[in-house]
Amino acid sequence: MGATRRAGRGCVAIWRRCAAGHSEGASSKSARRAGGSAASAASAAAAHGPTPPPHLAAPADPVSQPAAAPASRPAMSLSGASERSVPATKIEITVSCRNLLDLDTFSKSDPMVVLYTQSRASQEWREFGRTEVIDNTLNPDFVRKFVLDYFFEEKQNLRFDVYNVDSRTNISKPDIATMQLCANKLDKKDFFGKSDPFLVFYRSNEDGTFTICHKTEVVKNTLNPVWQPFSIPVRVLCNGDYDRTVKIDVYDWDRDGSHDFIGEFTTSYRELSKAQNQFTVYEVLNPRKKCKKKKYVNSGTVTLLSFSVDSEFTFVDYIKGGTQLNFTVAIDFTASNGNPLQPTSLHYMSPYQLSAYAMALKAVGEIIQDYDSDKLFPAYGFGAKLPPEGRISHQFPLNNNDEDPTCAGIEGVLESYFQSLRTVQLYGPTCFAPVINQVARPPHCPCLSLLSVWDQPCLRQWKSWMVMTCACPLGDAMQSGTSFR
């Protein structure tokens, strides 16, 4: 490795199934920067922070380096938090660079990109994974992809460092494969019966080992079992490499757990997918029996009866396809919130800190606003007496403009909220219906409308009621305007 040199300018494009981040400089004694700035292709929030020394060393075999968190550590989210109990959308980030500096004397740079995630708690940057090294190019398109957990409600910061190093797999879409298999003339393993066969699927790893990825149910007392159809994510089956070896073992189930090995066969996702048009028959072979018996043919056959692949579309897919979020705010101005001049009120107008309503609105709004291109948010109030005649209203624009109740960004919503708080009289009763009916009207373009209704009980628990309507097929529940916490 040569001495570290700063690379200067360049461009890093982050193509993703959702969010991407910003690239920032770092120094290293074991690598030379080929650096550049990242161009984000996503609307999800991403930022950079202080750059720690990365302590990088070029791997002996860069292509074999994982593009995700090492297996010995807990799975990490984009924010660097430990593995969660809540489900998360898997996203895929692909990196390419353009116009990198040439740091090699007799050839072009050999770039590699290192992805860092930032911990929400400590704000530390931690290495998540690396791309492969591509020799002699200033415009690399990296094959290795980063697969991370995406959490809609969080701001997730990423950093991409680009290095010149001196010295392949392809992650698939979130597709689900469904297949059904049967077997014929399997070996008899039970003394008083036939066999109780089941299948075990293994995915091969880069180091030649195998990882179990699926078990079928046991079919009792038969040599010709027909297993039930089952579904498995393509990513789990082959990690996106359609030619990766998939090994399938056939066992005879025993009650004591000492299952008898019948035989095995190998295939791949690409070969399995051919069964969409025709049956595929595999010979089940037992290597030990094959060595001992000269006339050994096989231990039966397994037939792939059907195979299909369905795409499992996620929230990220809809965002990528152009769906936007229309965020509408409705704030409770009923007297039950307390006098805004008193510290006990949730509307308390302190010169030193935001009110409970303002803090909750800012926390949610700063996440939501990045999913709306124009960042114009309708904002309403309800449960107040309006000047000058003292009319009670359950749907009044915070900006006092009946023709256009939109506010520019969350800061505009907060400004209108503070202005309304100074002019209206808190009253009652609490009535959500008018603003819910308003936001439930079909939007003018395919988008998702979210109405966040802030009232006193909700704020005490730091929760909000949200009503969602949709003009695109995100789900029947959303289309019907289902409420949820």
Secondary structure, 3 states (H helix, E strand, C coil): CCCCCCCCCCEEEEEECCCCCEECCCCCCCCEECCCEEEECCCCCCCCCCCCCCCCCCCCCHHHCCCCCCCCCCCCECCCCCCCCCCCEEEEEEEEEECCCCCCCCCCCCEEEEEEEECCCCCCEEEEEECCCCCCCCCCECCCCEEEEECCCCCCCEEEEEEECCCCCCCCCCEEEEEEEEEECCCCCCCCCCCCEEEEEEEECCCCCEEEEEECCCCCCCCCCECCCEEEEHHHHHCCCCCCEEEEEEEECCCCCCCEEEEEEEEEHHHHHHHHCCCEEEECECHHHHHHCCCCCCCCEEEEEEEEEEECCCHHHHHHCCCEEEEEEEEECEHHHCCCCCCCCCCCCCCCCCCHHHHHHHHHHHHHHHHCCCCEEEEEEECEEECCCCEEECCEECCCCCCCCEEEHHHHHHHHHHHHHHHCEEECCCCCHHHHHHHCCCCCCCEEEEEEEECHHHHHCCCCEEEEEECCCCCHHHHCCCEEC
